[in-house]
């Protein structure tokens, strides 16, 4: 099983500080607000919400009962460099797509007062690599950034 990665970039029309706060500092409250049909709530089950903390995602009703929870660990949180990464420990993000490992990283860079470049990277392992596996792994990160941008603009 090989480790693979897929990268992408997006430019969003919000300032880096506001985007960082919503993404890394307020993630436990923001994600359920911006994706309520996917994530009902998030609980910090280990740690203080910072680096090394484990988060329990209570997922929406579209998942079967046994797949309504997902745990993720904050594996990178760098305020000075605006870097944030989550590693899925267990849950549907792994099982539904046959991933044995999945880590999503974000790097924010200021372009202007109200413009931020978001570099996204997923690192994953799977036994069943298909032509679009990287795109499938990256799609939730792209959607997340789109929802975050809208949230920050409306806040």
Steps between C-alpha positions, in 0.01 A plus 500: 500500500658826388455845647359740242424869507286744307528880513286793392475875557214743534494877535225625730368851546549528875791609717747243628436578871122455473537181297760362744280571801202322343710206378739431784384681811121465476480177299296316765217754476540613138489166316153402632374848403630490144424131429207411728370218281842333507628579852248546782758577769865464595633417845858523623548156658871528568714808555407868516399559137857577397779296346464129577133527594257233385164612366184291481284596203132408545384459143165565338216257450600416142751253646384162624491478879836324531673765288372815672822571688848587386811581703773730376820624658650846459849408379614847400405839641745782434364849569805680362500311169120452474532122462230260616464125445257230608560126488199270487537232767178312430170551325330515161766721338722192520258211464275629223793554266729218614768730643727358766632851578387852412648834609382835367725807529432867440755781457365856489694786342400864497463647152324824596287647777197299386664225298664175612668218313411157640734212420335165569663160513365156578732213582332163481555126485270259323517149364255581221656793312287621212561776248301755704584389856705815568219723377250313719729540803544873434136591425390539865784749559399706197135504612607592854694804376203613289266472800753676725537790259124548488475480879774760555347735242160477672636537854 
